[in-house]
Amino acid sequence: TEQLVPEPSPETPRARPCKLSSADRSMRKGVMAHSLEDLLCKARDVLELPDKPFFLVLEEDGTAVEMEEYFQALADDTVFMVLRKGQKWRPALEQGSRYQL
Amino acid sequence: TEQLVPEPSPETPRARPCKLSSADRSMRKGVMAHSLEDLLCKARDVLELPDKPFFLVLEEDGTAVEMEEYFQALADDTVFMVLRKGQKWRPALEQGSRYQL
């Protein structure tokens, strides 16, 4: 018998929850992404970066995420910082270690 | 035979327990919500925000929750902070590390 109903590809990775952060950490949004490409598209939408080139780094330590397979190995709810050209990752000020100068 | 009785969509997600927190964390209430839209309605009722625009962020880290699919991926009993325009998420002061300046 014929099977005409399209099936989802068994190789399509499930969508995973991710967090997108602006470079200054003032904004953080939750999105779902199947792949690094999907996440880049969503970052473009969410952060309103229609034309400008940007890239993603791990918010915790600035590791650039450029490889699909590396993205797939990351945990759910990983926080990705969106950096435009010229922007640099900086460590977060830790709570409780914030000093007045 | 015809079926004229409307059935609930099999895709209607089950109601999940959620917690709503005020921006200053002085109030926290438990509600059930099927969807992000449902949760927004309940937040409006519970926090008595009849007309004012507001949005929801995760209480733990300020992640904005704007996407239905992201909402669906969250765990039961997630705490959502309700923020009105101009209000900002701030990290909770941890007990035991609260210093007077």
N, CA and C atoms of all chains as a GROMACS GRO file, in nm:
protein
  606
    1THR      N    1   0.084  -0.120   0.000
    1THR     CA    2   0.000   0.000   0.000
    1THR      C    3   0.088   0.124   0.000
    2GLU      N    4   0.034   0.228  -0.066
    2GLU     CA    5   0.112   0.351  -0.077
    2GLU      C    6   0.101   0.434   0.050
    3GLN      N    7   0.206   0.502   0.081
    3GLN     CA    8   0.202   0.596   0.192
    3GLN      C    9   0.219   0.735   0.133
    4LEU      N   10   0.111   0.810   0.133
    4LEU     CA   11   0.115   0.943   0.071
    4LEU      C   12   0.131   1.054   0.174
    5VAL      N   13   0.110   1.019   0.298
    5VAL     CA   14   0.120   1.123   0.401
    5VAL      C   15   0.267   1.154   0.428
    6PRO      N   16   0.303   1.280   0.412
    6PRO     CA   17   0.443   1.313   0.439
    6PRO      C   18   0.474   1.297   0.587
    7GLU      N   19   0.587   1.240   0.612
    7GLU     CA   20   0.628   1.223   0.750
    7GLU      C   21   0.742   1.319   0.782
    8PRO      N   22   0.747   1.365   0.906
    8PRO     CA   23   0.863   1.447   0.941
    8PRO      C   24   0.989   1.363   0.928
    9SER      N   25   1.092   1.424   0.878
    9SER     CA   26   1.216   1.351   0.864
    9SER      C   27   1.265   1.304   1.000
   10PRO      N   28   1.307   1.180   1.008
   10PRO     CA   29   1.358   1.134   1.137
   10PRO      C   30   1.488   1.206   1.175
   11GLU      N   31   1.547   1.274   1.078
   11GLU     CA   32   1.672   1.342   1.110
   11GLU      C   33   1.652   1.488   1.151
   12THR      N   34   1.529   1.536   1.141
   12THR     CA   35   1.506   1.674   1.187
   12THR      C   36   1.519   1.678   1.338
   13PRO      N   37   1.615   1.755   1.387
   13PRO     CA   38   1.627   1.758   1.533
   13PRO      C   39   1.507   1.829   1.594
   14ARG      N   40   1.473   1.787   1.713
   14ARG     CA   41   1.361   1.851   1.782
   14ARG      C   42   1.398   1.997   1.811
   15ALA      N   43   1.294   2.079   1.819
   15ALA     CA   44   1.318   2.218   1.856
   15ALA      C   45   1.360   2.222   2.003
   16ARG      N   46   1.457   2.304   2.031
   16ARG     CA   47   1.502   2.313   2.170
   16ARG      C   48   1.488   2.457   2.219
   17PRO      N   49   1.460   2.474   2.348
   17PRO     CA   50   1.451   2.609   2.401
   17PRO      C   51   1.590   2.672   2.412
   18CYS      N   52   1.599   2.796   2.365
   18CYS     CA   53   1.725   2.872   2.370
   18CYS      C   54   1.692   3.011   2.421
   19LYS      N   55   1.792   3.076   2.477
   19LYS     CA   56   1.774   3.214   2.520
   19LYS      C   57   1.868   3.303   2.440
   20LEU      N   58   1.814   3.413   2.392
   20LEU     CA   59   1.895   3.510   2.317
   20LEU      C   60   1.915   3.633   2.404
   21SER      N   61   2.038   3.677   2.412
   21SER     CA   62   2.070   3.795   2.492
   21SER      C   63   2.131   3.903   2.404
   22SER      N   64   2.097   4.027   2.433
   22SER     CA   65   2.164   4.137   2.364
   22SER      C   66   2.307   4.148   2.418
   23ALA      N   67   2.392   4.220   2.347
   23ALA     CA   68   2.533   4.229   2.384
   23ALA      C   69   2.552   4.290   2.522
   24ASP      N   70   2.464   4.382   2.560
   24ASP     CA   71   2.478   4.447   2.691
   24ASP      C   72   2.397   4.377   2.801
   25ARG      N   73   2.337   4.263   2.766
   25ARG     CA   74   2.258   4.181   2.860
   25ARG      C   75   2.133   4.253   2.912
   26SER      N   76   2.093   4.362   2.847
   26SER     CA   77   1.974   4.432   2.894
   26SER      C   78   1.846   4.361   2.850
   27MET      N   79   1.856   4.274   2.750
   27MET     CA   80   1.738   4.207   2.696
   27MET      C   81   1.769   4.060   2.680
   28ARG      N   82   1.673   3.977   2.720
   28ARG     CA   83   1.689   3.832   2.704
   28ARG      C   84   1.555   3.776   2.662
   29LYS      N   85   1.553   3.697   2.554
   29LYS     CA   86   1.426   3.642   2.507
   29LYS      C   87   1.437   3.493   2.482
   30GLY      N   88   1.331   3.423   2.514
   30GLY     CA   89   1.326   3.279   2.491
   30GLY      C   90   1.272   3.247   2.353
   31VAL      N   91   1.339   3.157   2.281
   31VAL     CA   92   1.291   3.112   2.151
   31VAL      C   93   1.312   2.961   2.140
   32MET      N   94   1.245   2.901   2.042
   32MET     CA   95   1.269   2.760   2.012
   32MET      C   96   1.346   2.753   1.881
   33ALA      N   97   1.442   2.664   1.873
   33ALA     CA   98   1.520   2.651   1.748
   33ALA      C   99   1.556   2.506   1.723
   34HIS      N  100   1.536   2.464   1.596
   34HIS     CA  101   1.572   2.327   1.556
   34HIS      C  102   1.720   2.315   1.527
   35SER      N  103   1.778   2.426   1.485
   35SER     CA  104   1.915   2.420   1.434
   35SER      C  105   1.980   2.555   1.454
   36LEU      N  106   2.109   2.558   1.434
   36LEU     CA  107   2.182   2.685   1.446
   36LEU      C  108   2.128   2.786   1.343
   37GLU      N  109   2.100   2.738   1.223
   37GLU     CA  110   2.047   2.828   1.120
   37GLU      C  111   1.913   2.886   1.164
   38ASP      N  112   1.830   2.799   1.218
   38ASP     CA  113   1.700   2.842   1.268
   38ASP      C  114   1.718   2.948   1.378
   39LEU      N  115   1.813   2.923   1.466
   39LEU     CA  116   1.838   3.018   1.576
   39LEU      C  117   1.887   3.153   1.522
   40LEU      N  118   1.971   3.147   1.420
   40LEU     CA  119   2.019   3.272   1.360
   40LEU      C  120   1.903   3.352   1.299
   41CYS      N  121   1.811   3.280   1.234
   41CYS     CA  122   1.693   3.347   1.177
   41CYS      C  123   1.611   3.412   1.288
   42LYS      N  124   1.592   3.338   1.396
   42LYS     CA  125   1.510   3.392   1.504
   42LYS      C  126   1.579   3.509   1.572
   43ALA      N  127   1.710   3.501   1.584
   43ALA     CA  128   1.784   3.613   1.643
   43ALA      C  129   1.767   3.738   1.557
   44ARG      N  130   1.770   3.717   1.426
   44ARG     CA  131   1.753   3.830   1.334
   44ARG      C  132   1.616   3.895   1.354
   45ASP      N  133   1.514   3.812   1.370
   45ASP     CA  134   1.378   3.865   1.391
   45ASP      C  135   1.365   3.933   1.526
   46VAL      N  136   1.406   3.859   1.629
   46VAL     CA  137   1.380   3.903   1.766
   46VAL      C  138   1.458   4.029   1.798
   47LEU      N  139   1.580   4.036   1.751
   47LEU     CA  140   1.663   4.152   1.784
   47LEU      C  141   1.659   4.258   1.675
   48GLU      N  142   1.575   4.235   1.577
   48GLU     CA  143   1.557   4.334   1.470
   48GLU      C  144   1.691   4.376   1.410
   49LEU      N  145   1.752   4.277   1.349
   49LEU     CA  146   1.881   4.299   1.283
   49LEU      C  147   1.865   4.266   1.135
   50PRO      N  148   1.784   4.340   1.062
   50PRO     CA  149   1.745   4.292   0.930
   50PRO      C  150   1.863   4.271   0.836
   51ASP      N  151   1.959   4.361   0.837
   51ASP     CA  152   2.063   4.353   0.735
   51ASP      C  153   2.202   4.333   0.792
   52LYS      N  154   2.216   4.368   0.920
   52LYS     CA  155   2.351   4.371   0.973
   52LYS      C  156   2.403   4.232   1.003
   53PRO      N  157   2.530   4.210   0.970
   53PRO     CA  158   2.586   4.079   1.006
   53PRO      C  159   2.605   4.069   1.158
   54PHE      N  160   2.587   3.950   1.208
   54PHE     CA  161   2.605   3.927   1.352
   54PHE      C  162   2.645   3.782   1.372
   55PHE      N  163   2.686   3.752   1.492
   55PHE     CA  164   2.718   3.614   1.524
   55PHE      C  165   2.677   3.585   1.667
   56LEU      N  166   2.684   3.458   1.702
   56LEU     CA  167   2.638   3.415   1.834
   56LEU      C  168   2.754   3.361   1.916
   57VAL      N  169   2.757   3.401   2.042
   57VAL     CA  170   2.854   3.344   2.135
   57VAL      C  171   2.780   3.298   2.260
   58LEU      N  172   2.841   3.209   2.334
   58LEU     CA  173   2.782   3.170   2.462
   58LEU      C  174   2.791   3.287   2.558
   59GLU      N  175   2.678   3.316   2.621
   59GLU     CA  176   2.675   3.431   2.711
   59GLU      C  177   2.770   3.410   2.828
   60GLU      N  178   2.788   3.287   2.868
   60GLU     CA  179   2.866   3.263   2.990
   60GLU      C  180   3.015   3.287   2.972
   61ASP      N  181   3.068   3.258   2.853
   61ASP     CA  182   3.213   3.272   2.840
   61ASP      C  183   3.259   3.322   2.703
   62GLY      N  184   3.165   3.363   2.618
   62GLY     CA  185   3.203   3.424   2.491
   62GLY      C  186   3.246   3.327   2.381
   63THR      N  187   3.225   3.198   2.402
   63THR     CA  188   3.259   3.098   2.300
   63THR      C  189   3.173   3.118   2.176
   64ALA      N  190   3.237   3.137   2.059
   64ALA     CA  191   3.160   3.152   1.936
   64ALA      C  192   3.097   3.019   1.898
   65VAL      N  193   2.971   3.024   1.860
   65VAL     CA  194   2.899   2.903   1.817
   65VAL      C  195   2.874   2.914   1.668
   66GLU      N  196   2.951   2.841   1.590
   66GLU     CA  197   2.941   2.852   1.444
   66GLU      C  198   2.911   2.719   1.379
   67MET      N  199   2.923   2.611   1.453
   67MET     CA  200   2.908   2.478   1.396
   67MET      C  201   2.776   2.417   1.441
   68GLU      N  202   2.701   2.367   1.343
   68GLU     CA  203   2.573   2.305   1.373
   68GLU      C  204   2.586   2.193   1.476
   69GLU      N  205   2.685   2.110   1.456
   69GLU     CA  206   2.695   1.995   1.548
   69GLU      C  207   2.731   2.039   1.690
   70TYR      N  208   2.803   2.149   1.700
   70TYR     CA  209   2.832   2.201   1.835
   70TYR      C  210   2.704   2.256   1.898
   71PHE      N  211   2.626   2.328   1.817
   71PHE     CA  212   2.496   2.377   1.865
   71PHE      C  213   2.411   2.262   1.917
   72GLN      N  214   2.407   2.153   1.840
   72GLN     CA  215   2.322   2.040   1.878
   72GLN      C  216   2.366   1.977   2.010
   73ALA      N  217   2.492   1.992   2.043
   73ALA     CA  218   2.543   1.930   2.166
   73ALA      C  219   2.520   2.017   2.289
   74LEU      N  220   2.475   2.139   2.270
   74LEU     CA  221   2.454   2.228   2.384
   74LEU      C  222   2.326   2.192   2.460
   75ALA      N  223   2.323   2.228   2.585
   75ALA     CA  224   2.207   2.198   2.669
   75ALA      C  225   2.089   2.287   2.632
   76ASP      N  226   1.970   2.242   2.667
   76ASP     CA  227   1.852   2.326   2.656
   76ASP      C  228   1.873   2.452   2.738
   77ASP      N  229   1.812   2.560   2.691
   77ASP     CA  230   1.814   2.687   2.764
   77ASP      C  231   1.953   2.750   2.775
   78THR      N  232   2.040   2.709   2.684
   78THR     CA  233   2.168   2.779   2.674
   78THR      C  234   2.141   2.925   2.636
   79VAL      N  235   2.218   3.015   2.692
   79VAL     CA  236   2.202   3.157   2.662
   79VAL      C  237   2.305   3.198   2.557
   80PHE      N  238   2.254   3.249   2.445
   80PHE     CA  239   2.338   3.294   2.334
   80PHE      C  240   2.338   3.446   2.330
   81MET      N  241   2.455   3.503   2.325
   81MET     CA  242   2.463   3.648   2.312
   81MET      C  243   2.481   3.682   2.163
   82VAL      N  244   2.404   3.779   2.120
   82VAL     CA  245   2.409   3.822   1.980
   82VAL      C  246   2.506   3.939   1.970
   83LEU      N  247   2.609   3.922   1.891
   83LEU     CA  248   2.708   4.029   1.875
   83LEU      C  249   2.712   4.076   1.731
   84ARG      N  250   2.706   4.204   1.714
   84ARG     CA  251   2.726   4.261   1.581
   84ARG      C  252   2.874   4.289   1.561
   85LYS      N  253   2.907   4.319   1.438
   85LYS     CA  254   3.046   4.350   1.406
   85LYS      C  255   3.097   4.460   1.499
   86GLY      N  256   3.211   4.441   1.556
   86GLY     CA  257   3.269   4.542   1.645
   86GLY      C  258   3.232   4.523   1.791
   87GLN      N  259   3.127   4.445   1.818
   87GLN     CA  260   3.090   4.421   1.957
   87GLN      C  261   3.171   4.305   2.013
   88LYS      N  262   3.202   4.315   2.140
   88LYS     CA  263   3.281   4.211   2.204
   88LYS      C  264   3.208   4.156   2.324
   89TRP      N  265   3.228   4.028   2.346
   89TRP     CA  266   3.175   3.968   2.466
   89TRP      C  267   3.250   4.020   2.588
   90ARG      N  268   3.178   4.048   2.695
   90ARG     CA  269   3.240   4.083   2.823
   90ARG      C  270   3.177   3.998   2.931
   91PRO      N  271   3.254   3.967   3.033
   91PRO     CA  272   3.194   3.886   3.141
   91PRO      C  273   3.088   3.964   3.215
   92ALA      N  274   2.988   3.892   3.264
   92ALA     CA  275   2.884   3.956   3.344
   92ALA      C  276   2.941   3.995   3.478
   93LEU      N  277   2.894   4.107   3.531
   93LEU     CA  278   2.930   4.141   3.669
   93LEU      C  279   2.856   4.044   3.759
   94GLU      N  280   2.929   3.979   3.843
   94GLU     CA  281   2.863   3.882   3.930
   94GLU      C  282   2.791   3.952   4.043
   95GLN      N  283   2.676   3.895   4.079
   95GLN     CA  284   2.601   3.948   4.192
   95GLN      C  285   2.684   3.935   4.317
   96GLY      N  286   2.679   4.037   4.398
   96GLY     CA  287   2.749   4.028   4.525
   96GLY      C  288   2.895   4.067   4.514
   97SER      N  289   2.942   4.088   4.392
   97SER     CA  290   3.080   4.132   4.379
   97SER      C  291   3.082   4.262   4.300
   98ARG      N  292   2.977   4.339   4.316
   98ARG     CA  293   2.966   4.463   4.243
   98ARG      C  294   3.012   4.577   4.334
   99TYR      N  295   3.118   4.639   4.298
   99TYR     CA  296   3.173   4.743   4.385
   99TYR      C  297   3.152   4.880   4.326
  100GLN      N  298   3.127   4.974   4.412
  100GLN     CA  299   3.121   5.113   4.369
  100GLN      C  300   3.262   5.164   4.356
  101LEU      N  301   3.288   5.238   4.250
  101LEU     CA  302   3.423   5.296   4.235
  101LEU      C  303   3.425   5.436   4.291
  102THR      N  304  -2.139   0.867   0.911
  102THR     CA  305  -2.228   0.955   0.986
  102THR      C  306  -2.157   1.087   1.016
  103GLU      N  307  -2.237   1.191   1.016
  103GLU     CA  308  -2.179   1.322   1.040
  103GLU      C  309  -2.152   1.346   1.187
  104GLN      N  310  -2.049   1.417   1.214
  104GLN     CA  311  -2.023   1.458   1.351
  104GLN      C  312  -2.036   1.608   1.358
  105LEU      N  313  -2.141   1.651   1.424
  105LEU     CA  314  -2.166   1.795   1.429
  105LEU      C  315  -2.120   1.858   1.561
  106VAL      N  316  -2.096   1.772   1.656
  106VAL     CA  317  -2.054   1.826   1.787
  106VAL      C  318  -1.906   1.867   1.778
  107PRO      N  319  -1.879   1.991   1.809
  107PRO     CA  320  -1.738   2.030   1.805
  107PRO      C  321  -1.659   1.957   1.913
  108GLU      N  322  -1.545   1.911   1.874
  108GLU     CA  323  -1.459   1.844   1.972
  108GLU      C  324  -1.342   1.934   2.005
  109PRO      N  325  -1.293   1.920   2.125
  109PRO     CA  326  -1.172   1.998   2.155
  109PRO      C  327  -1.059   1.948   2.065
  110SER      N  328  -0.983   2.042   2.015
  110SER     CA  329  -0.873   2.002   1.928
  110SER      C  330  -0.778   1.910   2.003
  111PRO      N  331  -0.734   1.804   1.935
  111PRO     CA  332  -0.638   1.717   2.004
  111PRO      C  333  -0.505   1.789   2.029
  112GLU      N  334  -0.490   1.904   1.963
  112GLU     CA  335  -0.366   1.977   1.981
  112GLU      C  336  -0.374   2.081   2.094
  113THR      N  337  -0.492   2.094   2.154
  113THR     CA  338  -0.500   2.186   2.267
  113THR      C  339  -0.412   2.134   2.378
  114PRO      N  340  -0.312   2.212   2.416
  114PRO     CA  341  -0.224   2.162   2.521
  114PRO      C  342  -0.297   2.158   2.654
  115ARG      N  343  -0.257   2.065   2.736
  115ARG     CA  344  -0.315   2.056   2.870
  115ARG      C  345  -0.282   2.183   2.949
  116ALA      N  346  -0.369   2.212   3.043
  116ALA     CA  347  -0.340   2.326   3.131
  116ALA      C  348  -0.223   2.290   3.221
  117ARG      N  349  -0.134   2.385   3.239
  117ARG     CA  350  -0.019   2.359   3.325
  117ARG      C  351  -0.015   2.460   3.439
  118PRO      N  352   0.036   2.417   3.553
  118PRO     CA  353   0.048   2.510   3.664
  118PRO      C  354   0.161   2.609   3.640
  119CYS      N  355   0.130   2.735   3.665
  119CYS     CA  356   0.227   2.844   3.647
  119CYS      C  357   0.219   2.933   3.770
  120LYS      N  358   0.326   3.003   3.797
  120LYS     CA  359   0.325   3.100   3.907
  120LYS      C  360   0.346   3.238   3.851
  121LEU      N  361   0.265   3.331   3.898
  121LEU     CA  362   0.278   3.470   3.855
  121LEU      C  363   0.334   3.552   3.970
  122SER      N  364   0.434   3.632   3.941
  122SER     CA  365   0.496   3.715   4.043
  122SER      C  366   0.484   3.861   4.002
  123SER      N  367   0.464   3.946   4.102
  123SER     CA  368   0.469   4.090   4.074
  123SER      C  369   0.616   4.130   4.053
  124ALA      N  370   0.635   4.248   3.997
  124ALA     CA  371   0.770   4.292   3.961
  124ALA      C  372   0.861   4.304   4.082
  125ASP      N  373   0.802   4.337   4.198
  125ASP     CA  374   0.886   4.352   4.318
  125ASP      C  375   0.890   4.224   4.402
  126ARG      N  376   0.833   4.116   4.349
  126ARG     CA  377   0.832   3.984   4.413
  126ARG      C  378   0.755   3.983   4.545
  127SER      N  379   0.670   4.085   4.570
  127SER     CA  380   0.595   4.087   4.695
  127SER      C  381   0.473   3.997   4.688
  128MET      N  382   0.431   3.961   4.567
  128MET     CA  383   0.311   3.881   4.549
  128MET      C  384   0.341   3.769   4.451
  129ARG      N  385   0.292   3.651   4.483
  129ARG     CA  386   0.309   3.537   4.392
  129ARG      C  387   0.180   3.456   4.395
  130LYS      N  388   0.125   3.427   4.278
  130LYS     CA  389   0.000   3.349   4.274
  130LYS      C  390   0.010   3.235   4.174
  131GLY      N  391  -0.051   3.124   4.210
  131GLY     CA  392  -0.055   3.008   4.123
  131GLY      C  393  -0.178   3.009   4.035
  132VAL      N  394  -0.158   2.982   3.906
  132VAL     CA  395  -0.271   2.974   3.812
  132VAL      C  396  -0.248   2.855   3.718
  133MET      N  397  -0.354   2.815   3.650
  133MET     CA  398  -0.340   2.713   3.545
  133MET      C  399  -0.356   2.783   3.410
  134ALA      N  400  -0.274   2.744   3.314
  134ALA     CA  401  -0.282   2.808   3.182
  134ALA      C  402  -0.256   2.705   3.072
  135HIS      N  403  -0.340   2.708   2.968
  135HIS     CA  404  -0.323   2.620   2.852
  135HIS      C  405  -0.218   2.673   2.756
  136SER      N  406  -0.207   2.805   2.756
  136SER     CA  407  -0.126   2.868   2.652
  136SER      C  408  -0.072   3.000   2.705
  137LEU      N  409   0.019   3.056   2.631
  137LEU     CA  410   0.074   3.186   2.671
  137LEU      C  411  -0.037   3.292   2.672
  138GLU      N  412  -0.125   3.284   2.574
  138GLU     CA  413  -0.235   3.380   2.568
  138GLU      C  414  -0.324   3.367   2.692
  139ASP      N  415  -0.351   3.242   2.727
  139ASP     CA  416  -0.432   3.214   2.845
  139ASP      C  417  -0.362   3.271   2.970
  140LEU      N  418  -0.232   3.251   2.978
  140LEU     CA  419  -0.158   3.301   3.094
  140LEU      C  420  -0.161   3.454   3.100
  141LEU      N  421  -0.151   3.517   2.984
  141LEU     CA  422  -0.157   3.664   2.980
  141LEU      C  423  -0.293   3.713   3.030
  142CYS      N  424  -0.400   3.643   2.990
  142CYS     CA  425  -0.534   3.680   3.037
  142CYS      C  426  -0.542   3.666   3.189
  143LYS      N  427  -0.487   3.554   3.238
  143LYS     CA  428  -0.495   3.532   3.383
  143LYS      C  429  -0.409   3.632   3.459
  144ALA      N  430  -0.297   3.669   3.403
  144ALA     CA  431  -0.212   3.769   3.468
  144ALA      C  432  -0.286   3.902   3.476
  145ARG      N  433  -0.357   3.933   3.369
  145ARG     CA  434  -0.433   4.058   3.367
  145ARG      C  435  -0.538   4.060   3.478
  146ASP      N  436  -0.605   3.946   3.495
  146ASP     CA  437  -0.707   3.937   3.601
  146ASP      C  438  -0.642   3.940   3.740
  147VAL      N  439  -0.546   3.853   3.758
  147VAL     CA  440  -0.489   3.832   3.891
  147VAL      C  441  -0.419   3.957   3.941
  148LEU      N  442  -0.349   4.024   3.852
  148LEU     CA  443  -0.273   4.141   3.895
  148LEU      C  444  -0.349   4.270   3.870
  149GLU      N  445  -0.473   4.256   3.827
  149GLU     CA  446  -0.557   4.374   3.807
  149GLU      C  447  -0.489   4.479   3.720
  150LEU      N  448  -0.466   4.439   3.598
  150LEU     CA  449  -0.403   4.527   3.500
  150LEU      C  450  -0.498   4.545   3.384
  151PRO      N  451  -0.614   4.607   3.406
  151PRO     CA  452  -0.718   4.601   3.303
  151PRO      C  453  -0.676   4.658   3.169
  152ASP      N  454  -0.606   4.768   3.169
  152ASP     CA  455  -0.581   4.834   3.042
  152ASP      C  456  -0.433   4.846   3.009
  153LYS      N  457  -0.352   4.836   3.112
  153LYS     CA  458  -0.213   4.867   3.089
  153LYS      C  459  -0.141   4.754   3.017
  154PRO      N  460  -0.055   4.791   2.923
  154PRO     CA  461   0.023   4.687   2.858
  154PRO      C  462   0.127   4.630   2.954
  155PHE      N  463   0.152   4.501   2.941
  155PHE     CA  464   0.253   4.437   3.026
  155PHE      C  465   0.309   4.318   2.950
  156PHE      N  466   0.416   4.264   3.002
  156PHE     CA  467   0.472   4.144   2.941
  156PHE      C  468   0.525   4.053   3.050
  157LEU      N  469   0.561   3.934   3.010
  157LEU     CA  470   0.604   3.832   3.106
  157LEU      C  471   0.750   3.796   3.084
  158VAL      N  472   0.822   3.786   3.193
  158VAL     CA  473   0.960   3.737   3.186
  158VAL      C  474   0.977   3.625   3.289
  159LEU      N  475   1.076   3.543   3.269
  159LEU     CA  476   1.106   3.442   3.369
  159LEU      C  477   1.160   3.511   3.494
  160GLU      N  478   1.103   3.476   3.608
  160GLU     CA  479   1.145   3.540   3.732
  160GLU      C  480   1.292   3.513   3.761
  161GLU      N  481   1.341   3.399   3.718
  161GLU     CA  482   1.477   3.360   3.757
  161GLU      C  483   1.585   3.439   3.685
  162ASP      N  484   1.561   3.475   3.559
  162ASP     CA  485   1.669   3.544   3.487
  162ASP      C  486   1.622   3.653   3.392
  163GLY      N  487   1.493   3.686   3.396
  163GLY     CA  488   1.445   3.798   3.316
  163GLY      C  489   1.424   3.770   3.168
  164THR      N  490   1.430   3.642   3.128
  164THR     CA  491   1.407   3.608   2.988
  164THR      C  492   1.263   3.642   2.947
  165ALA      N  493   1.246   3.721   2.844
  165ALA     CA  494   1.112   3.755   2.796
  165ALA      C  495   1.048   3.633   2.732
  166VAL      N  496   0.923   3.607   2.767
  166VAL     CA  497   0.848   3.494   2.710
  166VAL      C  498   0.740   3.552   2.621
  167GLU      N  499   0.764   3.545   2.491
  167GLU     CA  500   0.672   3.605   2.394
  167GLU      C  501   0.621   3.504   2.294
  168MET      N  502   0.683   3.387   2.290
  168MET     CA  503   0.651   3.288   2.188
  168MET      C  504   0.575   3.172   2.253
  169GLU      N  505   0.462   3.138   2.190
  169GLU     CA  506   0.382   3.028   2.241
  169GLU      C  507   0.464   2.899   2.252
  170GLU      N  508   0.542   2.870   2.152
  170GLU     CA  509   0.614   2.743   2.155
  170GLU      C  510   0.720   2.741   2.266
  171TYR      N  511   0.774   2.858   2.294
  171TYR     CA  512   0.870   2.864   2.405
  171TYR      C  513   0.798   2.842   2.538
  172PHE      N  514   0.682   2.904   2.551
  172PHE     CA  515   0.601   2.882   2.671
  172PHE      C  516   0.574   2.733   2.691
  173GLN      N  517   0.538   2.666   2.581
  173GLN     CA  518   0.503   2.525   2.593
  173GLN      C  519   0.622   2.439   2.636
  174ALA      N  520   0.742   2.486   2.609
  174ALA     CA  521   0.860   2.407   2.644
  174ALA      C  522   0.903   2.426   2.789
  175LEU      N  523   0.842   2.521   2.857
  175LEU     CA  524   0.883   2.547   2.995
  175LEU      C  525   0.827   2.442   3.091
  176ALA      N  526   0.895   2.427   3.201
  176ALA     CA  527   0.853   2.328   3.301
  176ALA      C  528   0.728   2.375   3.375
  177ASP      N  529   0.656   2.281   3.430
  177ASP     CA  530   0.546   2.316   3.519
  177ASP      C  531   0.600   2.401   3.634
  178ASP      N  532   0.513   2.487   3.683
  178ASP     CA  533   0.546   2.570   3.799
  178ASP      C  534   0.658   2.670   3.774
  179THR      N  535   0.678   2.701   3.647
  179THR     CA  536   0.770   2.811   3.616
  179THR      C  537   0.712   2.940   3.674
  180VAL      N  538   0.800   3.024   3.724
  180VAL     CA  539   0.757   3.152   3.782
  180VAL      C  540   0.774   3.262   3.677
  181PHE      N  541   0.665   3.329   3.646
  181PHE     CA  542   0.664   3.438   3.549
  181PHE      C  543   0.648   3.570   3.622
  182MET      N  544   0.736   3.663   3.592
  182MET     CA  545   0.721   3.796   3.651
  182MET      C  546   0.646   3.885   3.552
  183VAL      N  547   0.550   3.956   3.605
  183VAL     CA  548   0.469   4.046   3.523
  183VAL      C  549   0.532   4.186   3.528
  184LEU      N  550   0.569   4.237   3.414
  184LEU     CA  551   0.631   4.370   3.407
  184LEU      C  552   0.546   4.463   3.323
  185ARG      N  553   0.520   4.579   3.379
  185ARG     CA  554   0.454   4.683   3.299
  185ARG      C  555   0.560   4.764   3.228
  186LYS      N  556   0.513   4.845   3.136
  186LYS     CA  557   0.605   4.930   3.061
  186LYS      C  558   0.690   5.013   3.157
  187GLY      N  559   0.817   5.015   3.136
  187GLY     CA  560   0.906   5.093   3.222
  187GLY      C  561   0.964   5.012   3.338
  188GLN      N  562   0.901   4.898   3.369
  188GLN     CA  563   0.955   4.815   3.477
  188GLN      C  564   1.062   4.723   3.421
  189LYS      N  565   1.160   4.697   3.502
  189LYS     CA  566   1.270   4.610   3.459
  189LYS      C  567   1.287   4.494   3.555
  190TRP      N  568   1.324   4.382   3.498
  190TRP     CA  569   1.358   4.268   3.581
  190TRP      C  570   1.487   4.298   3.656
  191ARG      N  571   1.491   4.260   3.784
  191ARG     CA  572   1.614   4.266   3.861
  191ARG      C  573   1.635   4.132   3.927
  192PRO      N  574   1.759   4.095   3.943
  192PRO     CA  575   1.782   3.967   4.010
  192PRO      C  576   1.735   3.972   4.155
  193ALA      N  577   1.690   3.859   4.204
  193ALA     CA  578   1.649   3.852   4.344
  193ALA      C  579   1.773   3.867   4.431
  194LEU      N  580   1.759   3.940   4.538
  194LEU     CA  581   1.868   3.944   4.635
  194LEU      C  582   1.871   3.810   4.706
  195GLU      N  583   1.986   3.748   4.705
  195GLU     CA  584   1.993   3.618   4.771
  195GLU      C  585   1.995   3.637   4.921
  196GLN      N  586   1.922   3.548   4.986
  196GLN     CA  587   1.921   3.554   5.132
  196GLN      C  588   2.060   3.520   5.183
  197GLY      N  589   2.098   3.594   5.284
  197GLY     CA  590   2.227   3.563   5.344
  197GLY      C  591   2.342   3.638   5.280
  198SER      N  592   2.316   3.706   5.169
  198SER     CA  593   2.424   3.783   5.108
  198SER      C  594   2.377   3.926   5.086
  199ARG      N  595   2.294   3.971   5.178
  199ARG     CA  596   2.236   4.103   5.163
  199ARG      C  597   2.315   4.200   5.250
  200TYR      N  598   2.381   4.293   5.186
  200TYR     CA  599   2.463   4.387   5.263
  200TYR      C  600   2.404   4.526   5.259
  201GLN      N  601   2.414   4.594   5.368
  201GLN     CA  602   2.376   4.735   5.372
  201GLN      C  603   2.492   4.816   5.319
  202LEU      N  604   2.462   4.913   5.236
  202LEU     CA  605   2.571   5.000   5.188
  202LEU      C  606   2.582   5.122   5.277
   0.00000   0.00000   0.00000
